[in-house]
Amino acid sequence: MLHQPLPTTRTATKLDIDFTTSVRMVRPVPNDPAPDCNRDLIQELCLEAGRIMEDTSAELARVLPHSPREIALRVERFREAAETILALAMAAHALTH
């Protein structure tokens, strides 16, 4: 299976460059319950979660603004990122069982 990068943001481009070859570097583990096709998909899910974390970590680490509206917007972006990461984790988990 060839590596097909997921759509990325500009911030995640570096991670895509860093990890593009890592999918090809994953070697099957003897007696591994996940078939090879699942290994590639699980790797992609993990990488996308990492991209999301990279994209959102700087904003979350900054001091909160004073405006309640700006705080609400930041919390909403945090919630959206967390929901997406959770969905990716659940999909990866499902592929291991």
GILIN-V416007 format. One record per pair of residues at least 4 apart in sequence whose ideal C-beta (glycine too) atoms are under 7 Angstrom apart, sorted by the first residue. I is the first residue (numbers start at 1). J is the second residue. Records with the same first field share a line. If there is no record, write none. Layout:
I = J ; J
This chain:
1 = 37 ; 40
3 = 20 ; 23 ; 24
5 = 16 ; 20
6 = 44 ; 48
8 = 12 ; 13 ; 16 ; 51
9 = 55
11 = 54 ; 55
12 = 16 ; 51 ; 54 ; 55
13 = 17
14 = 18
15 = 19 ; 50 ; 51 ; 54
16 = 20
19 = 47
21 = 25
22 = 26
23 = 40 ; 43
26 = 39 ; 43
28 = 32 ; 36 ; 39
33 = 96
34 = 38 ; 39 ; 42 ; 95 ; 96
36 = 40
37 = 41
38 = 42 ; 95
39 = 43
40 = 44
41 = 45 ; 95
42 = 46 ; 92 ; 95
43 = 47
44 = 48
45 = 49 ; 88 ; 91 ; 92
46 = 50 ; 92
47 = 51
48 = 52 ; 88
49 = 53 ; 85 ; 88 ; 89
50 = 54
51 = 55
52 = 56 ; 81 ; 84 ; 85
53 = 57 ; 85
56 = 60 ; 77 ; 78 ; 81
57 = 61
58 = 62
59 = 74 ; 77
60 = 78
64 = 71 ; 74
65 = 70 ; 71
67 = 71
68 = 72
69 = 73
70 = 74
71 = 75
72 = 76
73 = 77
74 = 78
75 = 79
76 = 80
77 = 81
78 = 82
79 = 83
80 = 84
81 = 85
82 = 86
83 = 87
84 = 88
85 = 89
86 = 90
87 = 91
88 = 92
89 = 93
90 = 94
91 = 95
92 = 96
93 = 97
